[in-house]
Amino acid sequence: MTNIFFIIAILWIATFLINMDYITDSFLLFWSYLNILVSDFEKWKLFNDEGLYLAIIAFLYFLIPVLLLYLLKKRVFRSGSNKYTIFFTVLSYLVFFSPLLTQFHPNFHKDIAITKLQPPLTQKKYLLLKGSPLGRSVAGDFRQLENKLVKRSFNESIVFIDSLQLGEKEVIYFQKNSSTNIVKEKIDVIDNGLYYNETIFLLGTDHLGRDLFAMLLSAAKVSFFIAVASLLIASAIGITLGFLAGYYEGYTNIIISRISDLILTFPSLFLVFLILALFGNNTFSVIIVLGTMGSVSLFKIVKVEILSIKNKDFIKTSKMIGFSNYYVFRKDILPNIASPIIINLLFLLTNVILVESTLSFLGLGASIDTISLGSMIQHGQEYMQNAWWMIFWPSLILIISLFTFNSLAEKLNIKLNPNLKND
């Protein structure tokens, strides 16, 4: 039992206590999707992508206690967690379960005059207007629940206000220097009889009035997704080509090695800029480019490692028995070169996150609508004097993330290579 177990448990309990109603409703949405799928498979067309994603996240959320108890029983948790591991655990939890933690969509902005450039811990009032009734039916009830739970980038039913005044049949709400009258029946009244809701912008808002907490979690999710996807591509290309060059040698080694040397002669960022300028900047292009560039260093390591062990006795024995080259690679070679590969991938993860953030900062990252750490820093740079929090939070997350992955890579390298402790 370690700090990691307690941290995940505390985060799970805190999440449930803060958003109990929303989480339970999201779990009910999961069962609604499941019932519709079982009763009539043709109705899968009713499913909304964002609603389905929220429902799956809610289902996985309720699986956490079962998973924790199982891992605890298997004694998977061990002592010795450091501050970087704890930070990685907390950030991973927040990013993965962000749909259950945030109140608004990352791109949601409304009534900018009231919500823009609000400092951290700002509290704001808002009205929730009633939507059009969908009718009493299974599909209608299901769609009503989905519309209630799914956070959208545009929601005309939310109106941020400075204050309001109650009349007999009408409500007058004030926004800056203007006032608007609205019939009480059009406002969705909350349980305690209030005509307005309140929200806290935990980390403040940006120049468009968007919630920075929601944006930050979405940006971290995008950056980590691009980094992990790039690593998978780098692993597939680097390990495969490294095996071919190191195991078969000859012309295969010469051709692949010369191509990798040619790529290394160009500055990596310049080559990335060139490719993205030719093929366009979108999430898929960024992943392909970063994965391809990252595979070069992995290719070199795999090739050297295979050249050092290919003539060992256990490899020769497997060949003499008649095992295929794929079997020899999977059973004999890969387990013996796994350690340097894993360490290199962790260091590569740090580089990919940094390069992706740089590209987003320069406007060459994922699509314009996609929020990333680099784009948040770029926008925050313009408002450093008036809204320091816009650049502070994404910069903090980026710096700590880079330190975290570098620290994990170094500790793993020392653990797998004890001789480095004396260096």
TORKOL-4160 file (C-alpha; in steps of 0.2 Angstrom, whole numbers, padded with zeros to 4 digits, m for minus):
423
<pt num="1" X="0000" Y="0000" Z="0000"/>
<pt num="2" X="0008" Y="0017" Z="m0005"/>
<pt num="3" X="0004" Y="0035" Z="m0008"/>
<pt num="4" X="m0002" Y="0031" Z="m0026"/>
<pt num="5" X="m0016" Y="0020" Z="m0019"/>
<pt num="6" X="m0022" Y="0034" Z="m0007"/>
<pt num="7" X="m0020" Y="0048" Z="m0019"/>
<pt num="8" X="m0031" Y="0039" Z="m0032"/>
<pt num="9" X="m0044" Y="0034" Z="m0019"/>
<pt num="10" X="m0044" Y="0052" Z="m0012"/>
<pt num="11" X="m0046" Y="0059" Z="m0030"/>
<pt num="12" X="m0060" Y="0047" Z="m0033"/>
<pt num="13" X="m0070" Y="0051" Z="m0017"/>
<pt num="14" X="m0067" Y="0070" Z="m0019"/>
<pt num="15" X="m0074" Y="0069" Z="m0037"/>
<pt num="16" X="m0089" Y="0060" Z="m0032"/>
<pt num="17" X="m0093" Y="0072" Z="m0018"/>
<pt num="18" X="m0091" Y="0087" Z="m0029"/>
<pt num="19" X="m0101" Y="0081" Z="m0044"/>
<pt num="20" X="m0111" Y="0068" Z="m0037"/>
<pt num="21" X="m0127" Y="0072" Z="m0047"/>
<pt num="22" X="m0118" Y="0074" Z="m0063"/>
<pt num="23" X="m0108" Y="0058" Z="m0061"/>
<pt num="24" X="m0124" Y="0047" Z="m0057"/>
<pt num="25" X="m0133" Y="0055" Z="m0071"/>
<pt num="26" X="m0119" Y="0051" Z="m0083"/>
<pt num="27" X="m0119" Y="0033" Z="m0077"/>
<pt num="28" X="m0138" Y="0033" Z="m0081"/>
<pt num="29" X="m0134" Y="0039" Z="m0098"/>
<pt num="30" X="m0122" Y="0024" Z="m0100"/>
<pt num="31" X="m0136" Y="0012" Z="m0096"/>
<pt num="32" X="m0148" Y="0021" Z="m0108"/>
<pt num="33" X="m0135" Y="0019" Z="m0122"/>
<pt num="34" X="m0134" Y="0001" Z="m0117"/>
<pt num="35" X="m0152" Y="m0002" Z="m0116"/>
<pt num="36" X="m0155" Y="0006" Z="m0133"/>
<pt num="37" X="m0141" Y="m0004" Z="m0141"/>
<pt num="38" X="m0148" Y="m0021" Z="m0133"/>
<pt num="39" X="m0166" Y="m0017" Z="m0137"/>
<pt num="40" X="m0164" Y="m0011" Z="m0155"/>
<pt num="41" X="m0147" Y="m0011" Z="m0163"/>
<pt num="42" X="m0153" Y="0000" Z="m0177"/>
<pt num="43" X="m0155" Y="0015" Z="m0165"/>
<pt num="44" X="m0137" Y="0017" Z="m0163"/>
<pt num="45" X="m0139" Y="0031" Z="m0175"/>
<pt num="46" X="m0146" Y="0041" Z="m0161"/>
<pt num="47" X="m0130" Y="0040" Z="m0152"/>
<pt num="48" X="m0120" Y="0057" Z="m0150"/>
<pt num="49" X="m0101" Y="0055" Z="m0150"/>
<pt num="50" X="m0098" Y="0067" Z="m0135"/>
<pt num="51" X="m0113" Y="0059" Z="m0125"/>
<pt num="52" X="m0106" Y="0041" Z="m0129"/>
<pt num="53" X="m0088" Y="0047" Z="m0123"/>
<pt num="54" X="m0095" Y="0054" Z="m0107"/>
<pt num="55" X="m0105" Y="0038" Z="m0103"/>
<pt num="56" X="m0090" Y="0027" Z="m0106"/>
<pt num="57" X="m0079" Y="0039" Z="m0095"/>
<pt num="58" X="m0093" Y="0038" Z="m0081"/>
<pt num="59" X="m0093" Y="0019" Z="m0082"/>
<pt num="60" X="m0074" Y="0018" Z="m0081"/>
<pt num="61" X="m0075" Y="0030" Z="m0066"/>
<pt num="62" X="m0086" Y="0017" Z="m0056"/>
<pt num="63" X="m0073" Y="0003" Z="m0061"/>
<pt num="64" X="m0059" Y="0012" Z="m0052"/>
<pt num="65" X="m0063" Y="0005" Z="m0034"/>
<pt num="66" X="m0064" Y="m0012" Z="m0041"/>
<pt num="67" X="m0048" Y="m0010" Z="m0050"/>
<pt num="68" X="m0039" Y="m0003" Z="m0035"/>
<pt num="69" X="m0045" Y="m0017" Z="m0023"/>
<pt num="70" X="m0039" Y="m0030" Z="m0036"/>
<pt num="71" X="m0022" Y="m0022" Z="m0038"/>
<pt num="72" X="m0021" Y="m0020" Z="m0019"/>
<pt num="73" X="m0025" Y="m0038" Z="m0017"/>
<pt num="74" X="m0011" Y="m0043" Z="m0030"/>
<pt num="75" X="0001" Y="m0031" Z="m0021"/>
<pt num="76" X="0005" Y="m0021" Z="m0036"/>
<pt num="77" X="0007" Y="m0005" Z="m0026"/>
<pt num="78" X="0024" Y="m0003" Z="m0019"/>
<pt num="79" X="0032" Y="0010" Z="m0008"/>
<pt num="80" X="0044" Y="0023" Z="m0014"/>
<pt num="81" X="0033" Y="0035" Z="m0024"/>
<pt num="82" X="0042" Y="0052" Z="m0027"/>
<pt num="83" X="0034" Y="0069" Z="m0031"/>
<pt num="84" X="0036" Y="0067" Z="m0049"/>
<pt num="85" X="0026" Y="0050" Z="m0049"/>
<pt num="86" X="0013" Y="0058" Z="m0038"/>
<pt num="87" X="0011" Y="0073" Z="m0050"/>
<pt num="88" X="0010" Y="0061" Z="m0065"/>
<pt num="89" X="m0004" Y="0051" Z="m0056"/>
<pt num="90" X="m0014" Y="0067" Z="m0052"/>
<pt num="91" X="m0012" Y="0075" Z="m0069"/>
<pt num="92" X="m0017" Y="0058" Z="m0078"/>
<pt num="93" X="m0032" Y="0056" Z="m0067"/>
<pt num="94" X="m0038" Y="0074" Z="m0070"/>
<pt num="95" X="m0035" Y="0073" Z="m0089"/>
<pt num="96" X="m0043" Y="0056" Z="m0091"/>
<pt num="97" X="m0059" Y="0060" Z="m0081"/>
<pt num="98" X="m0060" Y="0079" Z="m0086"/>
<pt num="99" X="m0078" Y="0076" Z="m0093"/>
<pt num="100" X="m0084" Y="0073" Z="m0076"/>
<pt num="101" X="m0073" Y="0087" Z="m0067"/>
<pt num="102" X="m0076" Y="0102" Z="m0078"/>
<pt num="103" X="m0092" Y="0112" Z="m0079"/>
<pt num="104" X="m0091" Y="0119" Z="m0096"/>
<pt num="105" X="m0084" Y="0113" Z="m0113"/>
<pt num="106" X="m0066" Y="0119" Z="m0116"/>
<pt num="107" X="m0071" Y="0130" Z="m0131"/>
<pt num="108" X="m0087" Y="0137" Z="m0123"/>
<pt num="109" X="m0088" Y="0156" Z="m0122"/>
<pt num="110" X="m0104" Y="0166" Z="m0119"/>
<pt num="111" X="m0107" Y="0184" Z="m0113"/>
<pt num="112" X="m0089" Y="0189" Z="m0116"/>
<pt num="113" X="m0091" Y="0206" Z="m0108"/>
<pt num="114" X="m0094" Y="0198" Z="m0091"/>
<pt num="115" X="m0083" Y="0182" Z="m0092"/>
<pt num="116" X="m0067" Y="0188" Z="m0101"/>
<pt num="117" X="m0050" Y="0189" Z="m0092"/>
<pt num="118" X="m0057" Y="0184" Z="m0075"/>
<pt num="119" X="m0044" Y="0180" Z="m0062"/>
<pt num="120" X="m0043" Y="0163" Z="m0053"/>
<pt num="121" X="m0057" Y="0159" Z="m0040"/>
<pt num="122" X="m0069" Y="0171" Z="m0048"/>
<pt num="123" X="m0087" Y="0167" Z="m0044"/>
<pt num="124" X="m0100" Y="0171" Z="m0058"/>
<pt num="125" X="m0119" Y="0170" Z="m0058"/>
<pt num="126" X="m0129" Y="0163" Z="m0073"/>
<pt num="127" X="m0146" Y="0159" Z="m0078"/>
<pt num="128" X="m0151" Y="0142" Z="m0086"/>
<pt num="129" X="m0165" Y="0144" Z="m0099"/>
<pt num="130" X="m0177" Y="0130" Z="m0102"/>
<pt num="131" X="m0176" Y="0121" Z="m0119"/>
<pt num="132" X="m0189" Y="0115" Z="m0130"/>
<pt num="133" X="m0199" Y="0100" Z="m0124"/>
<pt num="134" X="m0195" Y="0084" Z="m0133"/>
<pt num="135" X="m0211" Y="0074" Z="m0129"/>
<pt num="136" X="m0213" Y="0059" Z="m0118"/>
<pt num="137" X="m0205" Y="0044" Z="m0126"/>
<pt num="138" X="m0190" Y="0033" Z="m0124"/>
<pt num="139" X="m0181" Y="0043" Z="m0137"/>
<pt num="140" X="m0187" Y="0059" Z="m0130"/>
<pt num="141" X="m0181" Y="0056" Z="m0112"/>
<pt num="142" X="m0165" Y="0049" Z="m0118"/>
<pt num="143" X="m0161" Y="0064" Z="m0129"/>
<pt num="144" X="m0167" Y="0076" Z="m0115"/>
<pt num="145" X="m0154" Y="0067" Z="m0103"/>
<pt num="146" X="m0141" Y="0068" Z="m0116"/>
<pt num="147" X="m0144" Y="0086" Z="m0119"/>
<pt num="148" X="m0143" Y="0090" Z="m0101"/>
<pt num="149" X="m0126" Y="0081" Z="m0098"/>
<pt num="150" X="m0116" Y="0084" Z="m0114"/>
<pt num="151" X="m0106" Y="0100" Z="m0113"/>
<pt num="152" X="m0106" Y="0110" Z="m0129"/>
<pt num="153" X="m0095" Y="0123" Z="m0136"/>
<pt num="154" X="m0111" Y="0134" Z="m0139"/>
<pt num="155" X="m0126" Y="0134" Z="m0127"/>
<pt num="156" X="m0138" Y="0147" Z="m0129"/>
<pt num="157" X="m0148" Y="0142" Z="m0114"/>
<pt num="158" X="m0134" Y="0148" Z="m0102"/>
<pt num="159" X="m0134" Y="0167" Z="m0099"/>
<pt num="160" X="m0120" Y="0175" Z="m0088"/>
<pt num="161" X="m0126" Y="0190" Z="m0077"/>
<pt num="162" X="m0120" Y="0202" Z="m0065"/>
<pt num="163" X="m0136" Y="0203" Z="m0055"/>
<pt num="164" X="m0155" Y="0201" Z="m0056"/>
<pt num="165" X="m0171" Y="0208" Z="m0049"/>
<pt num="166" X="m0186" Y="0198" Z="m0046"/>
<pt num="167" X="m0203" Y="0204" Z="m0051"/>
<pt num="168" X="m0221" Y="0196" Z="m0050"/>
<pt num="169" X="m0220" Y="0188" Z="m0067"/>
<pt num="170" X="m0204" Y="0193" Z="m0074"/>
<pt num="171" X="m0185" Y="0193" Z="m0070"/>
<pt num="172" X="m0174" Y="0208" Z="m0074"/>
<pt num="173" X="m0156" Y="0203" Z="m0076"/>
<pt num="174" X="m0141" Y="0215" Z="m0078"/>
<pt num="175" X="m0126" Y="0213" Z="m0089"/>
<pt num="176" X="m0113" Y="0227" Z="m0088"/>
<pt num="177" X="m0123" Y="0243" Z="m0093"/>
<pt num="178" X="m0139" Y="0234" Z="m0100"/>
<pt num="179" X="m0154" Y="0226" Z="m0093"/>
<pt num="180" X="m0166" Y="0212" Z="m0100"/>
<pt num="181" X="m0183" Y="0207" Z="m0095"/>
<pt num="182" X="m0188" Y="0188" Z="m0096"/>
<pt num="183" X="m0203" Y="0179" Z="m0090"/>
<pt num="184" X="m0200" Y="0168" Z="m0075"/>
<pt num="185" X="m0207" Y="0152" Z="m0084"/>
<pt num="186" X="m0193" Y="0152" Z="m0096"/>
<pt num="187" X="m0180" Y="0150" Z="m0082"/>
<pt num="188" X="m0175" Y="0133" Z="m0076"/>
<pt num="189" X="m0176" Y="0135" Z="m0057"/>
<pt num="190" X="m0164" Y="0125" Z="m0046"/>
<pt num="191" X="m0169" Y="0115" Z="m0031"/>
<pt num="192" X="m0168" Y="0128" Z="m0018"/>
<pt num="193" X="m0179" Y="0140" Z="m0027"/>
<pt num="194" X="m0166" Y="0151" Z="m0034"/>
<pt num="195" X="m0167" Y="0158" Z="m0052"/>
<pt num="196" X="m0149" Y="0158" Z="m0055"/>
<pt num="197" X="m0134" Y="0146" Z="m0053"/>
<pt num="198" X="m0116" Y="0150" Z="m0048"/>
<pt num="199" X="m0100" Y="0144" Z="m0055"/>
<pt num="200" X="m0082" Y="0147" Z="m0049"/>
<pt num="201" X="m0068" Y="0149" Z="m0063"/>
<pt num="202" X="m0055" Y="0139" Z="m0053"/>
<pt num="203" X="m0040" Y="0145" Z="m0063"/>
<pt num="204" X="m0048" Y="0160" Z="m0071"/>
<pt num="205" X="m0054" Y="0164" Z="m0089"/>
<pt num="206" X="m0045" Y="0169" Z="m0105"/>
<pt num="207" X="m0048" Y="0183" Z="m0117"/>
<pt num="208" X="m0064" Y="0175" Z="m0124"/>
<pt num="209" X="m0071" Y="0170" Z="m0107"/>
<pt num="210" X="m0067" Y="0152" Z="m0108"/>
<pt num="211" X="m0064" Y="0142" Z="m0092"/>
<pt num="212" X="m0045" Y="0140" Z="m0091"/>
<pt num="213" X="m0047" Y="0124" Z="m0080"/>
<pt num="214" X="m0057" Y="0115" Z="m0093"/>
<pt num="215" X="m0045" Y="0122" Z="m0107"/>
<pt num="216" X="m0030" Y="0116" Z="m0097"/>
<pt num="217" X="m0036" Y="0098" Z="m0095"/>
<pt num="218" X="m0041" Y="0098" Z="m0113"/>
<pt num="219" X="m0024" Y="0104" Z="m0119"/>
<pt num="220" X="m0015" Y="0092" Z="m0108"/>
<pt num="221" X="m0026" Y="0078" Z="m0116"/>
<pt num="222" X="m0022" Y="0084" Z="m0133"/>
<pt num="223" X="m0003" Y="0085" Z="m0130"/>
<pt num="224" X="m0002" Y="0068" Z="m0121"/>
<pt num="225" X="m0012" Y="0060" Z="m0135"/>
<pt num="226" X="m0001" Y="0067" Z="m0149"/>
<pt num="227" X="0014" Y="0062" Z="m0139"/>
<pt num="228" X="0009" Y="0044" Z="m0136"/>
<pt num="229" X="0002" Y="0042" Z="m0154"/>
<pt num="230" X="0019" Y="0048" Z="m0160"/>
<pt num="231" X="0028" Y="0036" Z="m0149"/>
<pt num="232" X="0018" Y="0021" Z="m0155"/>
<pt num="233" X="0023" Y="0026" Z="m0173"/>
<pt num="234" X="0041" Y="0029" Z="m0168"/>
<pt num="235" X="0041" Y="0012" Z="m0160"/>
<pt num="236" X="0034" Y="0003" Z="m0175"/>
<pt num="237" X="0046" Y="0011" Z="m0187"/>
<pt num="238" X="0061" Y="0012" Z="m0177"/>
<pt num="239" X="0061" Y="m0006" Z="m0170"/>
<pt num="240" X="0056" Y="m0014" Z="m0187"/>
<pt num="241" X="0070" Y="m0005" Z="m0196"/>
<pt num="242" X="0082" Y="m0007" Z="m0182"/>
<pt num="243" X="0079" Y="m0026" Z="m0183"/>
<pt num="244" X="0081" Y="m0027" Z="m0202"/>
<pt num="245" X="0097" Y="m0017" Z="m0202"/>
<pt num="246" X="0105" Y="m0025" Z="m0187"/>
<pt num="247" X="0099" Y="m0043" Z="m0191"/>
<pt num="248" X="0102" Y="m0044" Z="m0209"/>
<pt num="249" X="0116" Y="m0031" Z="m0212"/>
<pt num="250" X="0122" Y="m0030" Z="m0229"/>
<pt num="251" X="0113" Y="m0018" Z="m0242"/>
<pt num="252" X="0098" Y="m0017" Z="m0230"/>
<pt num="253" X="0109" Y="m0010" Z="m0216"/>
<pt num="254" X="0118" Y="0002" Z="m0228"/>
<pt num="255" X="0102" Y="0009" Z="m0236"/>
<pt num="256" X="0092" Y="0011" Z="m0220"/>
<pt num="257" X="0107" Y="0019" Z="m0211"/>
<pt num="258" X="0110" Y="0031" Z="m0225"/>
<pt num="259" X="0092" Y="0037" Z="m0225"/>
<pt num="260" X="0093" Y="0039" Z="m0206"/>
<pt num="261" X="0109" Y="0049" Z="m0208"/>
<pt num="262" X="0102" Y="0060" Z="m0221"/>
<pt num="263" X="0087" Y="0064" Z="m0210"/>
<pt num="264" X="0099" Y="0068" Z="m0195"/>
<pt num="265" X="0108" Y="0080" Z="m0206"/>
<pt num="266" X="0093" Y="0092" Z="m0206"/>
<pt num="267" X="0088" Y="0102" Z="m0190"/>
<pt num="268" X="0073" Y="0092" Z="m0184"/>
<pt num="269" X="0062" Y="0107" Z="m0181"/>
<pt num="270" X="0066" Y="0114" Z="m0199"/>
<pt num="271" X="0062" Y="0098" Z="m0206"/>
<pt num="272" X="0045" Y="0097" Z="m0196"/>
<pt num="273" X="0041" Y="0115" Z="m0202"/>
<pt num="274" X="0044" Y="0110" Z="m0220"/>
<pt num="275" X="0034" Y="0094" Z="m0220"/>
<pt num="276" X="0019" Y="0103" Z="m0211"/>
<pt num="277" X="0020" Y="0118" Z="m0223"/>
<pt num="278" X="0019" Y="0106" Z="m0238"/>
<pt num="279" X="0005" Y="0094" Z="m0231"/>
<pt num="280" X="m0005" Y="0105" Z="m0219"/>
<pt num="281" X="m0005" Y="0106" Z="m0201"/>
<pt num="282" X="m0018" Y="0095" Z="m0192"/>
<pt num="283" X="m0017" Y="0082" Z="m0178"/>
<pt num="284" X="m0014" Y="0068" Z="m0190"/>
<pt num="285" X="0000" Y="0076" Z="m0199"/>
<pt num="286" X="0008" Y="0082" Z="m0183"/>
<pt num="287" X="0008" Y="0064" Z="m0176"/>
<pt num="288" X="0015" Y="0056" Z="m0192"/>
<pt num="289" X="0029" Y="0069" Z="m0193"/>
<pt num="290" X="0034" Y="0068" Z="m0175"/>
<pt num="291" X="0033" Y="0049" Z="m0175"/>
<pt num="292" X="0044" Y="0048" Z="m0190"/>
<pt num="293" X="0057" Y="0060" Z="m0184"/>
<pt num="294" X="0057" Y="0051" Z="m0167"/>
<pt num="295" X="0060" Y="0034" Z="m0175"/>
<pt num="296" X="0077" Y="0039" Z="m0181"/>
<pt num="297" X="0085" Y="0039" Z="m0164"/>
<pt num="298" X="0076" Y="0023" Z="m0159"/>
<pt num="299" X="0082" Y="0015" Z="m0175"/>
<pt num="300" X="0100" Y="0018" Z="m0170"/>
<pt num="301" X="0098" Y="0011" Z="m0153"/>
<pt num="302" X="0089" Y="m0005" Z="m0159"/>
<pt num="303" X="0102" Y="m0008" Z="m0173"/>
<pt num="304" X="0117" Y="m0007" Z="m0161"/>
<pt num="305" X="0109" Y="m0018" Z="m0148"/>
<pt num="306" X="0104" Y="m0031" Z="m0161"/>
<pt num="307" X="0122" Y="m0031" Z="m0168"/>
<pt num="308" X="0129" Y="m0034" Z="m0150"/>
<pt num="309" X="0118" Y="m0049" Z="m0147"/>
<pt num="310" X="0115" Y="m0057" Z="m0164"/>
<pt num="311" X="0130" Y="m0068" Z="m0163"/>
<pt num="312" X="0127" Y="m0074" Z="m0145"/>
<pt num="313" X="0125" Y="m0093" Z="m0142"/>
<pt num="314" X="0106" Y="m0092" Z="m0137"/>
<pt num="315" X="0102" Y="m0084" Z="m0154"/>
<pt num="316" X="0113" Y="m0096" Z="m0164"/>
<pt num="317" X="0104" Y="m0110" Z="m0155"/>
<pt num="318" X="0087" Y="m0104" Z="m0160"/>
<pt num="319" X="0092" Y="m0102" Z="m0178"/>
<pt num="320" X="0099" Y="m0120" Z="m0178"/>
<pt num="321" X="0083" Y="m0127" Z="m0171"/>
<pt num="322" X="0074" Y="m0119" Z="m0185"/>
<pt num="323" X="0064" Y="m0105" Z="m0177"/>
<pt num="324" X="0058" Y="m0091" Z="m0189"/>
<pt num="325" X="0067" Y="m0074" Z="m0189"/>
<pt num="326" X="0051" Y="m0067" Z="m0182"/>
<pt num="327" X="0050" Y="m0080" Z="m0168"/>
<pt num="328" X="0069" Y="m0076" Z="m0164"/>
<pt num="329" X="0066" Y="m0058" Z="m0163"/>
<pt num="330" X="0050" Y="m0059" Z="m0152"/>
<pt num="331" X="0056" Y="m0072" Z="m0140"/>
<pt num="332" X="0075" Y="m0070" Z="m0139"/>
<pt num="333" X="0080" Y="m0053" Z="m0145"/>
<pt num="334" X="0066" Y="m0041" Z="m0140"/>
<pt num="335" X="0066" Y="m0046" Z="m0121"/>
<pt num="336" X="0085" Y="m0042" Z="m0121"/>
<pt num="337" X="0084" Y="m0025" Z="m0129"/>
<pt num="338" X="0068" Y="m0020" Z="m0120"/>
<pt num="339" X="0077" Y="m0009" Z="m0107"/>
<pt num="340" X="0086" Y="0003" Z="m0118"/>
<pt num="341" X="0070" Y="0004" Z="m0129"/>
<pt num="342" X="0059" Y="0009" Z="m0115"/>
<pt num="343" X="0071" Y="0022" Z="m0108"/>
<pt num="344" X="0074" Y="0030" Z="m0125"/>
<pt num="345" X="0055" Y="0031" Z="m0127"/>
<pt num="346" X="0053" Y="0040" Z="m0111"/>
<pt num="347" X="0066" Y="0053" Z="m0116"/>
<pt num="348" X="0058" Y="0054" Z="m0133"/>
<pt num="349" X="0041" Y="0057" Z="m0125"/>
<pt num="350" X="0048" Y="0073" Z="m0117"/>
<pt num="351" X="0055" Y="0079" Z="m0133"/>
<pt num="352" X="0039" Y="0075" Z="m0143"/>
<pt num="353" X="0029" Y="0085" Z="m0130"/>
<pt num="354" X="0041" Y="0100" Z="m0131"/>
<pt num="355" X="0041" Y="0100" Z="m0150"/>
<pt num="356" X="0022" Y="0098" Z="m0151"/>
<pt num="357" X="0020" Y="0113" Z="m0139"/>
<pt num="358" X="0033" Y="0123" Z="m0150"/>
<pt num="359" X="0023" Y="0119" Z="m0165"/>
<pt num="360" X="0007" Y="0124" Z="m0157"/>
<pt num="361" X="0015" Y="0140" Z="m0151"/>
<pt num="362" X="0020" Y="0145" Z="m0168"/>
<pt num="363" X="0003" Y="0140" Z="m0175"/>
<pt num="364" X="0009" Y="0125" Z="m0184"/>
<pt num="365" X="0002" Y="0112" Z="m0172"/>
<pt num="366" X="m0015" Y="0103" Z="m0172"/>
<pt num="367" X="m0030" Y="0112" Z="m0180"/>
<pt num="368" X="m0035" Y="0129" Z="m0175"/>
<pt num="369" X="m0050" Y="0123" Z="m0165"/>
<pt num="370" X="m0039" Y="0111" Z="m0155"/>
<pt num="371" X="m0033" Y="0118" Z="m0138"/>
<pt num="372" X="m0015" Y="0113" Z="m0134"/>
<pt num="373" X="m0003" Y="0119" Z="m0121"/>
<pt num="374" X="0008" Y="0128" Z="m0134"/>
<pt num="375" X="m0008" Y="0138" Z="m0141"/>
<pt num="376" X="m0013" Y="0143" Z="m0123"/>
<pt num="377" X="0005" Y="0149" Z="m0120"/>
<pt num="378" X="0004" Y="0159" Z="m0136"/>
<pt num="379" X="m0012" Y="0167" Z="m0132"/>
<pt num="380" X="m0007" Y="0171" Z="m0114"/>
<pt num="381" X="0009" Y="0180" Z="m0120"/>
<pt num="382" X="m0002" Y="0193" Z="m0127"/>
<pt num="383" X="m0010" Y="0197" Z="m0110"/>
<pt num="384" X="0004" Y="0194" Z="m0098"/>
<pt num="385" X="0002" Y="0211" Z="m0090"/>
<pt num="386" X="m0017" Y="0211" Z="m0088"/>
<pt num="387" X="m0020" Y="0192" Z="m0086"/>
<pt num="388" X="m0004" Y="0183" Z="m0079"/>
<pt num="389" X="m0014" Y="0167" Z="m0076"/>
<pt num="390" X="m0017" Y="0164" Z="m0095"/>
<pt num="391" X="0001" Y="0160" Z="m0097"/>
<pt num="392" X="0006" Y="0154" Z="m0080"/>
<pt num="393" X="m0005" Y="0138" Z="m0079"/>
<pt num="394" X="m0001" Y="0130" Z="m0096"/>
<pt num="395" X="0018" Y="0135" Z="m0094"/>
<pt num="396" X="0018" Y="0127" Z="m0076"/>
<pt num="397" X="0010" Y="0111" Z="m0082"/>
<pt num="398" X="0022" Y="0110" Z="m0097"/>
<pt num="399" X="0037" Y="0113" Z="m0087"/>
<pt num="400" X="0032" Y="0100" Z="m0073"/>
<pt num="401" X="0027" Y="0087" Z="m0086"/>
<pt num="402" X="0044" Y="0089" Z="m0094"/>
<pt num="403" X="0053" Y="0087" Z="m0078"/>
<pt num="404" X="0042" Y="0073" Z="m0073"/>
<pt num="405" X="0045" Y="0062" Z="m0088"/>
<pt num="406" X="0064" Y="0066" Z="m0088"/>
<pt num="407" X="0065" Y="0061" Z="m0070"/>
<pt num="408" X="0056" Y="0045" Z="m0073"/>
<pt num="409" X="0067" Y="0041" Z="m0087"/>
<pt num="410" X="0083" Y="0044" Z="m0077"/>
<pt num="411" X="0077" Y="0034" Z="m0062"/>
<pt num="412" X="0072" Y="0020" Z="m0074"/>
<pt num="413" X="0089" Y="0021" Z="m0082"/>
<pt num="414" X="0098" Y="0020" Z="m0066"/>
<pt num="415" X="0087" Y="0006" Z="m0060"/>
<pt num="416" X="0091" Y="m0005" Z="m0075"/>
<pt num="417" X="0109" Y="0000" Z="m0076"/>
<pt num="418" X="0115" Y="0000" Z="m0058"/>
<pt num="419" X="0133" Y="0005" Z="m0064"/>
<pt num="420" X="0127" Y="0022" Z="m0068"/>
<pt num="421" X="0125" Y="0026" Z="m0049"/>
<pt num="422" X="0143" Y="0027" Z="m0047"/>
<pt num="423" X="0145" Y="0039" Z="m0062"/>
